[in-house]
Amino acid sequence: MPFGAAMLAQGGVRFRLWAPAAKTVDVVIGSRARRMQSAPGGWHELIERDAGAGTLYQYRIDGGQLVPDPASRFQPRDVDGPSEVIDPSRYPWKDAGWRSRPWGEAVIYELHVGTFTPEGTYRAAISKLGHLAEHGITAIELMPLSDFAGRRNWGYDGVLPYAPDSAYGRPEDLEALVEAAHAAGLMVFLDVVYNHFGPKGNYLGLYAPPFFTERHKTPWGAAIDFANDVVRQYFVHNALYWLEEYHFDGLRFDAVHAIHDDSPRHILEEIRDAVPARKHLVLENDANQARFVGPGKYNAQWNDDSHHAYHVLATGEADGYYVAYADAPARHLARCLAEGFAYQGERSPFTHAPRGEKSSALPPSCFVDFLQNHDQIGNRALGERLTMLADPKKLKALTAIQLLAPSPPLIFMGEEWGCRQPFLFFCDFDGELGEAVRKGRRAEFSRFAGFTGEIPDPLAQSTFQASVLDWPKADHVWLAHYKHLLTLRQSHIVPLDCGPGRYRMLGERAFQVTWDKLMLIANCGDEPVAVQDKPSAKPLWSNGAPGGAWTVNWWLNSDPGS
């Protein structure tokens, strides 16, 4: 890795920093400072023979500001403190026999380490892995871990992408979590944020202003200049770092529509080509750019379209972006199940502009479907889960569609046991920044006609605490529902390896979707519909006669042409 502090085989540490705007850079260890040697291209380098694993160090820019290493592997005293030299070869890995799992087996469980258990640590999360494996989960996806300012954060305000946040434990604790997950048969994915840096603790602009560009804007801060080769390599190596040093099975890339790249070769393509094919890579892309997904490309994309259709069917809500699905939510869902995106270039009533690209030739494995996730719960004013918004009968019917459909399902932590707690937006900023966050959240929800109340203070410890899972309240009826469906999925759906499907509407809220040897007939409405020509195939799951109100029927079809 060309960045950061590297342990040397012969002893000592090589420190390397890209600081093209700095005249001088010193490595500061305790009360001692040593000048780094300037090298072409804005690099500064020093070999320190007396440094080793555990050494705390900072960089001093032009004799003034002390800054952490932007490629720090650990920040024991938060983002403004010194970085710690980590020896990546020191952990005694015991997962040499782990070969990951095929993407087609993925049942993903998104979790936030800090609120997943009362302790909120990597080590504490290990105690829940057996529960997840027993109930049909095959992969956990950790919300971003890159070091952020303060003790509480969703993770999307990270400023040191190589440093797992110390709020959850040390690097060896994270390695132990990954190792334990593999021992339980679970893949581990990590959510990474390459579209912006958080608002506190990012010093790159001081000594490396070419890291950013004014040519583009993001909703969250300065746009990263991916036309710069050093910047590109910083993120390519970051992806490889998590996959190699921490043995992650894959990555989920946050909001790639906000990654602006003027290069002939998009940074996403460069990362995909650098990563071994056995590793799974998933995108979140609000632009629905199908061009990045498919064989030889990214494994899949989060499918917001299907979520929005599910949500409108479950709740009847039509605020904000749900307006684009409120006209025909069942038709939108049917198209998602069969073809991937609901919007494949059509004009969206929400943005009043074309949305998405043609996805109908892609298999269902390219689309991660979910009824809930951190965004869709936590970005509500009160952080309500669907258990607080929807009738249980409707929710269980929609769950039966999601978990038995060929697309890989994603479940948000606690969803499998009917959690009724909120997942709220929280952070730990202070001063003017903290107050700006408070005001921004209030302003965001003031635009919604149906909301007139106060929102929980995002900076309060109580807001964070309200989001910590209360495991003793697990509803065993919900658990049994999820376990049964996921058992059917692994036994009957995964082996089918479905291609693109076909759909037809049977009524305003009823539809049929067929893939190769699998068929679904669902009525997501309160009124029964007539279903002609019921299939003679083998029933897989049903909660009532086809066409009844809120009924879901799955069949395994022995004749792909029928």
Buried (B, 14 or more C-beta within 10 A) or exposed (E): BEBBBBBEEEEBBBBBBBBBBBEBBBBBBEEEBBEBEBEEEBBBBBBBEEBBBEBBBBBBBBEEEBBBBBBBBBBEEBBBBBBBBBBBEEBEBEBEEBEBBBBBBBBBBBBBBBBBBEBBBBBBBBEBBEBBBEBBBBBBBBBBBBBBBBBBBBBBBBBBBBBBBBBBBBBBBBBBBBBBBBBBBBBBBBBBBBBBBBBBBBBBEBBBEBBBBEEBEBEBBBBBBBBBEBBBBBBBBBBBBBBBBBBBBBBBBBBBBBBBBEBEEBBBBBBBEEBEEEBBBBBBBBBBBBBBBBEEBBBBBBBBBBBBBBBBBBBEBBEEBBBBBBEBBBBBBBBBBBBBBBBBEEEBEBEEEEBBBBBBEBBBBBBBBBBBBBBBBBBBBBBBBBBBBBEBEBBBBBBBBBBBBBBBBBBBBBBBBBBBBBBBBBBBBEEEEBEEBBEEBEEBBEEEEEBEEEBBBBBBEEBBBBBBBEBEEBBEEBBEBBBBBBEBBEEBBBEBBBBBBEBEBBBBBBBBBBBBBBBBBBBBBEEBBEBEEEBEBEEBBBBBEBBBBBBBBBBBBEEEEE
